Amino acid sequence: MRETSNGQTKQVVPLSTVISSIVRSWVPIIIAGIVVYIVYYLTVHVYNILPHYLGNYEYLVKLALALVIGSLLIYVTSRDINKALYPYDPHTATALKFIFQFLIALAVMIFIVASVVQYSPAAAVLSGTVIGLILGLAFQQTLNDVISGLVLLISKPFKPGERITFLTWRYGLLRAMYPTEGTPNGFTGTVIDVGLMYTTILLDTGEVAKVPNAVLKDSMVISRTNTVRRMVRVRLDLPTKVPIDDFENTLRELLISDGIKDVKVFAEETWQQLETYQVAIVAYGDLNLSPEELKSIVLKRAIEVRSRLTKMSNHG
């Protein structure tokens, strides 16, 4: 299969090939775990090389091996998928990686529970309620993140490679002077990966954020990739001698020549003790301009027009 990306044709690795590669990478890890257990069993139970009392901790050895093997399987699985599939199809790669991570983690948990029950069935039954309560409290948030990651993959509010802003009450930001013009209480960046518990986002600031899946599931998500145009709103004080219509027409002419799509000026406030009034300038620009760049262009031109019209009114 082939697909075009940025005008270039790339060879896409078949999904069956990726899965086969993952399974092959599992084989040496599983074999190594089996060998370690066989060595332990022979040295303790058969040849008595190690103290015999170590045999009482056989279930702990199994648990440790299960955790180590599970962690290694998750690591190599993520590595192989990122290398073979992510550059060509980020969404499929993320979904496949999540499924494998979930199945591996589930298998490890089942093995651990089975080992505990096999070691002491009576103790497992008697302490089941207490253990269940402790694990439920300890892993409540973890399970919430895992389930939330599955929901995100199914509902697809965003995809890897998409630029988004997510709004949440959990993380605070500085608020604007004017509440109606404040930036949404959110964080903007490009989605890199949706993992088993965290979603990785490259923020516009250049920092990499790992956000719990449960936070994103409960957040409002704004897609920046599918935005048609960008809008900014700025305020400026004008002398009462400067007519708002003259200011708007002159500013619009200059900003249109700068490539700004549309400009509107609204009268906002008047100051009783000052010979000024306040206007709000709303401008729409292309997506190739960041909000900061667009705001800077509008504000510079607005100050220029204010200065020009103020001088004309003084000379008049």
Secondary structure, DSSP 8 states (H G I E B T S, - for coil): -EEEETTEEEE---HHHHHHHHHHHHHHHHHHHHHHHHHHHIIIIIS--S-GGGGGGHHHHHHHHHHHHHHHHHHHHHHHHHHHTTTT-HHHHHHHHHHHHHHHHHHHHHHHHHHHHHH-HHHHHHTHHHHHHHHHHHHHHHHHHHHHHHHHHHH-SS-TT-EEEEE-SSS-----SSGGG---SEEEEEEEEE-SSEEEEEETTS-EEEEEHHHHHTSEEEESTT---EEEEEEEEEETTS-HHHHHHHHHHHHHHTT--EEEEEEEEE-TTSSEEEEEEEEEE-TTS-HHHHHHHHHHHHHHHHHHHHHHHHH-
